[in-house]
Amino acid sequence: MITVRVPAKVNVQLGVGGLRADGFHDLANVFFAVALGDEVTAEAGEAGEGVTLTCTGPDAASVPLDDSNLAARAARLLAAHHGLTPNVRLHIAKAIPVAGGMAGGSADGAAALVACDALWGLDTPFETLLELAAELGSDVPFALVGGVALGRGRGEILQPLPVTGTFHWVFAVADGGLSTPAVFRECDRLREQAGTGSSEADVPTPDADPALLAALADGDPAALAAALVNDLQAPALSLRPALADTLRAGTEAGAIGALVSGSGPTCAFLAKDAEAAVAIAKSLEASGTCRAAHPTYGPVAGARVR
């Protein structure tokens, strides 16, 4: 039996380019791994059992346990790469919000790759695991890498970034999720509505903000707070206007920075220190603007055997 711990992510910068011919958008996506995470356990199954899934945690009822689950797909993909027949029981201990903009499904896919690789004694090269992760989804490679990294392309082409010290965060969990494709469609719609156009020809290719990169390298929370940006925040707020109340409540509680995490609806708040993060979380829960609020920290490592 192998258990792997895998982090959630927040996008401290999410720059979204124009709509490509293949339906994707070029991104400048600065991923930041946080200690809030899931655990995936892999245990050998009986011959002919195939891949089975179970899940526990606050959002367990919302986790698909069929072939659409990225953890199950990861186990099958790794087995196929090595010419194996997968017989494995996977259990997800879920703490990352489901459909919350924190790449929880992608994290579970990465964790399953690492867990099954260890369970089956494959010693797959890390670069190969990254290639398999990219086949599973745009956010899966970062869940393997962890730390802080710039994602280009669809987010799957990663460049690790220097970072100093520890940053303290609070994540406010909303009721229900948001569909990532729907938020990207709303981004395109809002751009068309504004008259700027939404195609590759209309929208400049995004790049990482030098001020944000400097704030990370210097370990400066105030500078990072000033540089936080998410091009998907406006479309997420368009689809879920109540998130504006959550962002305001966190800011009024003392957060030095606030933004929607990824495609939402989880909201992320940067705190000046650990004590402030705990106070902000308590205030957010008392505000009634979110289902739960979790103080945490980062950056942390990617998927690792516990």
Phi, psi and omega in degrees: 000132181234131176244132181240131175265135183222138186272156164283170177230155165236144176266106180284338166221130174227093177267128186247120176281190181283165181291125180274167180297333181273004178091355178262175176235140170290140184235150160244099196238103180269102180279144178223116183274134183240162188289338172299122186202175177256164170235134178241125180250131178247130180228140181300134177262174176286155177303131179084359182284332182075207180258122176242152185230139167227162183208140172230160179131172185302326182254020187302325182295340181266357183271121178291138181248022180253197184292349179282344181291130184293333177294316178295317179297322180297317180298317181292321181295316179296317179298317180297321180300326182260005179070031182254159169261116185281126170231097188211142175256121180251134174236129179254120170266105195266121172237334179286132180303142179279134181051040186251006181081017181242012174062039180295317178296319178296320178300318180294324176298316178297316181297322179294322176302311183293318183294315181290324177300318179288317181299319184270001177060041188272331183052045178297131178304144184301321180298325177291319176300321177296320178295318177295320179299319180295329175294328182284324181171162187295328184267352186292318180303320182296326179297334173285320187281312182068197183068227175228135182208150173269123177256127176246181187065232174277003184111354186272346179267108194253140174232109178303144182242144177289141179213143180245134172077193183240136177250144185250133188231160168229134177244122180262118185268130180269162170285130180076171182244182173231138178283123179302313177302323180294323180291320176296320177298321179293325175301313179297318181297316180296324178293319177296318180298325180283351179085009181270346185083161185231003184271173176304324182289338185265329189248125179299148175295125184287158176220162180293143180280120181303324180295322178292316179298322179293321180296319178294314182296327181274349184067039186254099182299320182296318179292321177295318179303320181290339185259353181303133179206144180215111180293346177268359181293314181299313177295325177296318177293327177297320180278333182223077186302333182297342179297335177298325178293322179295314179299319180293318181297319179293320179294317179294336180278356175117003177297140179270348176208149182210141175197160171289137180277117179057233179271006177077182005267006175298137176253140183248137180232130176268130181251159182287333179198180184295320180297318179296323180298317179298317181294320179296318180298316179298318181294320179296317179296324179287338184287340183076011182264002179209164180282324180199160177223132186238116172282142178203191185208171177184177006278160177229169181289163175285195185304125182219145174297130183285000000 
